[in-house]
């Protein structure tokens, strides 16, 4: 069985933007994200331009099995693809060493 091709950084960003739209489409999904990040509806748009924001979106999504499965199911993706996108956006582990 062939392994799916690794996704690109651009595809990872696109997937994270789709995840943000998924969260924003329902108040019961968006409110916990805003509470976790400390953002408000007025600051969400500007925060979305910050480096690392999309990684935070995927972190939030991956922290909840139910959210992850619902999102992946809506896009007909394996949840592992979302985790792969998160890893790509996080960058190499050595980037976080002191």
Number of C-alpha atoms within 10 A of each C-alpha: 3 4 5 7 6 12 13 13 15 12 13 24 18 14 20 24 16 15 23 22 12 17 22 16 11 10 10 10 15 17 16 13 20 16 10 11 14 10 14 13 10 8 11 14 11 8 14 15 10 9 10 12 17 25 20 20 20 25 17 19 26 18 10 11 11 11 17 21 18 15 20 17 12 10 13 10 12 13 17 12 16 23 17 15 24 24 17 19 22 17 12 10 8 7 8 8 6 4
